[in-house]
């Protein structure tokens, strides 16, 4: 029973995230913002990697 509840909660969370990002009114802007944040984090990670000498 515990795993059933865990699985249900996981699917509910995934559905909520999909609804948030694929919203017809504001979803496109949210996806653009997410892409910008991911690109920024990637650049910061690459810079830190170079500074660490890896």
C-alpha positions in Angstrom: 0.0 0.0 0.0 2.9 2.4 0.8 4.3 2.0 -2.7 0.9 2.6 -4.3 0.6 5.9 -2.5 4.2 6.8 -3.4 3.5 6.0 -7.1 0.3 8.0 -7.0 2.0 11.0 -5.5 4.8 10.8 -8.1 2.3 10.8 -11.0 0.3 13.7 -9.4 3.6 15.7 -9.3 4.5 14.9 -12.9 1.0 15.9 -14.0 1.2 19.1 -12.1 4.5 19.9 -13.7 3.3 19.1 -17.2 0.2 21.3 -16.6 2.4 24.1 -15.4 4.8 24.1 -18.4 2.2 23.3 -21.1 -0.3 25.9 -20.0 -1.7 27.5 -23.2 -1.6 31.0 -21.8 1.8 31.3 -20.1 3.5 28.0 -20.8 5.7 29.3 -23.6 7.2 32.0 -21.4 7.8 29.6 -18.6 9.6 27.2 -20.9 11.7 30.1 -22.2 12.6 31.2 -18.7 13.5 27.6 -17.8 15.8 27.3 -20.8 17.5 30.5 -19.9 18.1 29.3 -16.3 19.4 26.0 -17.5 21.8 27.6 -19.9 23.0 30.0 -17.2 23.6 27.1 -14.8 25.5 25.2 -17.5 27.8 28.1 -18.3 28.5 28.7 -14.6 29.3 24.9 -14.2 31.6 25.0 -17.2 33.4 28.1 -15.8 33.8 26.5 -12.4 35.1 23.3 -14.0 37.8 25.3 -15.9 38.8 27.2 -12.7 39.1 23.9 -10.8 41.4 22.6 -13.6 39.2 19.6 -14.5 
